[in-house]
Amino acid sequence: MKQQEKTKKKRIRSYPIIVISAFYAAIFVIMLGYISFYSYNNRQVLMNNSYNTRQQILLNQNLRGQIVSRNGDVLAYSETDANGKDARVYPYGKEFAHVVGYSTNGKAGIEALANYYLINTSIDLSDKVSLDTQGSKYPGDTCITTLDVNLQEVAYNALSARKGAVVVTNPKTGEILAMVSKPDFDPNTIQSDWENLLADKSPDAKLLNRATQGMYPPGSTFKIITSLAYLKEHPQDYTNYKFTCNGRFSVDNESIQCFHGETHGSVDLTKSFAESCNSSFANIGVNLDRKVFSRTIDQLLFNQELPLDILYAKSSATVDADTSVADVMQLSIGQGATSVSPMHMNMITCAIANEGVLMKPYLVDAIKSVDGKMVKDYDPESYKRLMTALEADIMKGMMKEVVESGTASKLKGLSYTAAGKTGSAEFTNSTSDSHAWFTGFAPADDPEICVTIIVENAGSGGSFAVPIAKRIFDAYFGVE
């Protein structure tokens, strides 16, 4: 009896120890499970971490894979010299510098985006054995991009020696067909040029991808956003809008004037948009409900993260009850503290072209092994509805009018139809200092291609950006 009581007391004393041990064992199992789950789902991020020595182990074993265009043109590959040293080669040099990127001194562009696959190999075991016997490295997987070499070259050459950026996309799928940024650099000599590129304190900023990281005043392209806010506030009677432009609009001793003091006379909403009347849009802006304006800005992804997998900067635009009348007037025409990247403006334009739905922009179409096996493919993905289908249709009609009777008339009367919005964004107190913008799509009624262009310090969008867009559209539609 006494023995039973002793055993019982011992069990009682050991019970808390068992409970605590089980508790910590459960925590350990949960943590182990979470770490395994996290590591699997974030394996690319972990692999790309500069502190991960696994990268170098793989590069000692594998030859970094190729990056190719949508049509199979080789954009980047690795070769081994007589001393066994690997070197990265970029056949198109500066043309794809920012979008393809580089893989030394850190990584950028597609080289960073697809790094996990480029340094891994998916060839068969028998092929590995064969290469082992030859003393050769395994070939890394191939990254097939969405990029079109012809469109990239046309955009690159059209921008010429000007600073700026060009983005070309398919609004129905989100495929990025071309992305150009100037000034540029030669990725073939990035290692030897690195210190000079970092030491350069000029405004050139050659390593900066202006297409996604460049922050510019949107100028009159922002009238797309102001127009959408007006449509949301006046869904039934927007066609009744009337304004008489005498070249200047003033409220509370604050004034806005039209570009070069031009007088537009009597205008409705569509004509205000087509002729890019600053006075009319300043009038629209100060009379808009601030909450509607702010909500529209938010819906169009300003001041927030964008669905992009490469480095980018967040655009900025703000209006609230405390915003001054002067600042609202500036905001309404895309001036003041407002800033946007060409890629973001392209995304807004794509949503208009695609019945209000933004497809997630993407650069990598598929990953294949060197012997052609599919490792991973990427399908078009709907990201978010930025506006109603009706609002998109109305905006599409207004953008068509910009070509037919407005500031983008250089795109009128061609074998294809186009729609868009020009902009002349002032970046100093002088009206003569302005960036030239164009963002638009073609064909106008069933868009297949969307183009956004900024040419720094060039002047009028209609004079400098629209001709570049025409060359890109011509190349896409095969116009000689």
N, C-alpha and C positions, 0 to 999 in steps of 0.2 A: 504493500500500500504506500509506504513511504517512498519507494522507488518510483512508483507511478506519479506521485506528487512532484518529485524532483524533476522527472522527465517533462511533466506538464509545465512546470515553472521555467525550465530551460527553453521549451518551445515558445513560451510567452515572451521571454527575454530576447530570443532570436528573431521573433516575428518582425519587429521594426527594421532589423538589419536586412531581412529578406525583402521587405517592401521597398526600402531605400535602394537596395541593389537592383531590384527589378525596375524601379523608376529610372535610375541612371542608365541601365542597360537599354531601356526603351528609348531614352533620349539619344543614346549613342546610335542605335539602329536608325532612328528618324534622321539624325544628322548625317549619317553615312548615306542614307537614301537620298536626302536632299542634295548632298555634295555630288553624288553620282548623277542625279537628275539635272542639276545645274551645269555640271561639266559637259554632259552630253548635249544639252540644248544651247550651250554657249561655247562649244568646242572651237569655233572659228575665232571668237574674241580672245579666248585663252591662248590659242595657238599664235595669234598675231601679236600678243603682248611682247614687247621688246625684251623683257626679262626671261622669256621662255626659251631655254637653251635647246628645246626640242627642235626648233626651227633649224638651227645650225646642224643638228644631227641628221635631219632629213635632207638638207642641202648637200651634206657630205655623201649622202646615199643616192639622192635623186637630182636630175638636171631640171631646173625650173622650167615649167611647161610654157607652151606658146599662148599668146593672146592673138585671136584672129577676128576679122570683121564678120559681118553677117553673111558675106559671100565667100569667106575663106581666105581673104587676103591676110597675110601675116603682119601683125602690128608690133609684135615683140617676141623674141626668142632668145635662147641661151646657146652659147657655143663654148667649147673647151679648147684652149690653145695647146701648143706643144708641151707646155710646162704643167699641164693639168689644171690650169686656172680657168674658172668659168667667167664669162663676160656676157652681159645683157646687151642685145642689139635691137635697135628700133629703126626698121627700114624706112619709115616715113619721117624720121627726124622730128623737127619742131611741129609738124602739122597736127600730131596727136599728143603733144607734150603734156597738156594738163589732164586730158580725159583718160589717156592710157596711164600716164604717170611715170613713176620710177620705182626701183626696188633696192637702191643703195642709199645710204645716208637717211635711213627711214624709208617709208613707203607712202605712195600717194596714188590717187586715181584708181583705175581698175587693178593695178598691181597690188594695191592694198586691199581692195574689195574682194579679189579672188585669190588672195595669197594662200589661204588654207589649201585650196585645191591645186594651185600651181606647184606647191612644194611637196604634194603627195602624188602617189602613182596608183593607178588602178589596172595595170597590165596583169596578164595571167601569170601564175606561178612558174609555168614552163618558160615563159619569156624571161622572167627574172633569173632563172637558173642559167639560161643561155647567155645573158648579159654578164652574170657573175663569172662565168668561165672565160669571157672576153676581157674581164676587168673593167667593164664599162658601167656607168651610172644608169639607173632606171629613168626613163623619160617621165617627167611630171605630166599631170593631166592638162588638157587644153581648155582654155576659156574662150567660148564663142560669144562674141558681143553682139549688141544690136546696132553697132555703128556701120554706116555706109561710107565707104572710102570716097566715092564720087562726090557725095554731098559735103563731106568734110573738106575735101580739097577745094570745092567751089566756094564754100563759106570762108575758108582760110585765105584764099586768093582774093576774094571780094573785099574782105576787111583790109587787105593790103598792109600798109605800114601804120595804119591807125591803131590806137589803143581802143580796146572794147571787147565785146563778146558776142557770140552767136550761139543760139540753142535751136536745134531742129528736132521735132518729135512727131510721133504718130499719136494723135489725140484719142483714137479709138482703142489703143492698146497700152499706151504709156511708154513705148519703146523710144529711147533716145537715139536718134539717127546721126546726129552730129553735135559736137560741142567744141567751140573754138574760143580761146582766150589769148589776147595780146596785150602787152609784150609777152614773149614766150622764152623758152630756153631749149637747148638741145639735150634730150635725155641720154644721148649716147656719150656725152661728156660731162654728165651731171656730177660724177665723183670728183673730177679735176676742177670743175667750175664751182663747186659747192661753197667754198669759203668766200669767193668773190660775189656769189649770188646773195649770201647772207650779209656781207659787208656793204652791199649796195644800199645807200640811204635815199636814193632818188625816188620819185613817185612811180617808177616803172613797176616795182614789186613783181618781178618776173615769175616768181614761184606761186603767186596768188592766182587761183582759178577765178577769174572775174565772172564767169558764167554762174557760179554757185556761191561764191564768197564775196563778190563785188557788191557793195552797197551804194546805190545811186538814187538821187531824187527821181521819181517816176515821171515827173512832168505830166503832160496831157494823157499819157497812157492810164493815169490814175482816174481819169474821167470815166473809165469803165466801171470802177468801184462806186464813184459818186452817182453815176446813172443807175446802177443796180439798187443803191439805197433809195433813190427817188422812185423807182419802179415798185419797191417793196412798200413804200409809204403811200403811193398813188397807183395801186394795181388796176383800178377801173378808169381813171381819168388822166393818165399820163399823157395821152395824145392832146389834151387841152392846154398843155403848158405853152405859154407865150412870153417872149421877152424881146425888148428892143435894145439892141447893142449900139452904143455910140462910141465904142472903143475903150470905155472905162466904166468901172462900177465902184461906187463909194458907199460906205456905211460907217457911221460913227467916226468920221474923219480918217477912215482907212480905205485905201483904194487899190484896185486891181485893174491892170490894163491888158488888152488883148495883145498878142504877139505882134511886135512892131507897130503897135497902135492902130491895127486894122479895125475898121468898122464893119460889122456884119448886118446891121439893120434888124428887121423883124425876123425872129427865129423861133422855131418850136424845139422840142427836145432832140429830135433826130438831126435837124440842121445845126443846132448848137454843137452836137457831137461830131458831125461830119466836118464842120468848118473849125472845130476846136476852139470855140468861143470862150475865152477865159471869163469874160464879164458875165455871161449867162451862167456858167458853172459856179462862179462865186456867189451869184444870186441864189442858185439852187442850194448850195452848201449852207448858207446862213439861214435858210428857211427850212432846212431839213430837221426833223425830230432828232435830237442828239442821240437818243437811245437807239433809234433805227439805224442811224449812221454808224454808231459804234458796233452794233450787232452785225451789220453787214461786213465791216472791216474784220471782225473776229471770224465770221463764217468763211471769209476768203483767206484765212490762215495767217493773217498778220500777227506779229507779237507772239508767235508760238512755233512749236516744232513742225518741220515739214517732213513728208514721207520720202526722204532721200537717204540713200545708203552711202553717199560720199560726203566729204566735208562741205558744209554750207554755213552761211550766216543767216540769222533770223531777220526778217523784214520788220519795219517799224512804222506804225501809224496809230495815232491816238486822238480821240475826241470824247469829251465828256462835258458835264454841266459847267465845269470851271474853265474850259477852253475859251480863250478870247475870240472875239469876232474876227480879228485880224488873222489869227491862227487857223480858224475854220475856213476862211477864204483861201488861205494858202494851201491847206490840206485838200480842199475841193478840186484844186487844179494840179495837185501832186507836187507842191513845193513846200517850203518850210522845213520842218524836222522829219518829214516823211522820207523813208528809204526802202528800197526793194532790190532784190537781185533779179537779173534776167531770167534765171530758172524759175523763180516764183511767179514772175509775170507771165512766163510761158505756161505755167500750170493753170493759172486763172483763165488764160486764153483757150487752153485745151478743154477746160470744163465747159466754156461757152460752145465750143465746136462739138462737144460730145453730149449735148442735151442736158447740160448742167452737172454731169458726173465727172469727177476727176479720177482718171486711172493712175495708179501709182507709177511714177517714172522709174524705169529700170535700164541698166546698161548690160547686164549679163543675161544672155538668152539660154545658154546651156553649158554644162561641163561634160567633156567627153575624155575617155582615155585615148592615148595616142593611137590605139588600134581601132578606135571608133565606137567603143561601147559607151552607152549613155550612163553617166555617173549621177547627174542631176540636171533637170530642166526646169525652167522658170516660165510660168504662164502669166498672161495679163491678169492684173488684179485690180478690182475696183476699190478705190480708197474711200471716197466720200462724195456725197452730193453737195456741191457748193451753192447751188441755186436751183430753182424749179425749172422744169423743161420749158415752161412758157417764158420765164425770164430769160433763159438762154436763147430762145428763139427770137425774142424781141431784140436782145443785144446783137445777135447774129445779123438781123436786118439792119440795125444801126451801123454795124461795122461794114456791111456791104455798101452802105451809102457813103462811107468814108472814101471808098474806091470810086464809086460812080460819080460823086459830085463834090468830094471833099479833098482832104490833104494828101491822100494816097492815090491820086489820079494816074500816076505812072503805071499802076497795075490795071488800068482800065483798057477794055478792048482787046484783050489777049485771047489766045485759044482756050484758056481756062479762066474760070472766075475766081476772084480772091476777095477777102474781107479782112479788115484790120483796123488798127488805130495807131496813129503817129504820135510822137511826142517831142517837144523841145524843152529839155529840163535844164533850167538855169542853176548853176552851182556856185555863182558868186553874186555880188550885188549888181554886176553889169549884165544887161540883157543880151549882150553880144557873146557872153560865155555860156554856152549851153551844149548839153549832150543830145545827140540825135537818137531817137527811139523809133522802133516799129515793132508791133506784135500783131500777128494775124495768121490766117489759114487759107487753104485752098483744097479742092474746089469749095466755093462759098456755101453751097447747099448740102454737100455731102463731104465734109472735110476729111482729107487723108494725111495732110501734113500741116504742122503748125511751126511757125518760125518767129523767133524773138531776137531782136538785134539792138545793141546799143553801141554807138560810135562816140567815143569821148571827145568833147570839145570840138564837135563837127558843125554844130548849128541846127538847122531844121531837119526834123525826122523825115519829112516828105522829100527833101533834097538829097539826103545822104544815106539814110537807113533803108528807105523804100527801094532804091535801085539794087541794094544788096539782096533784099528779099526777092526781088524779081529774078535775079540770077540763080538763086536757090530754087525757086519755084520752077523756072525754066528747066533747070537740070533734072528736077524730079519728074516733070512731065515730058521730058525728052524734046523740048523745044530748042531748035538750032538758033 
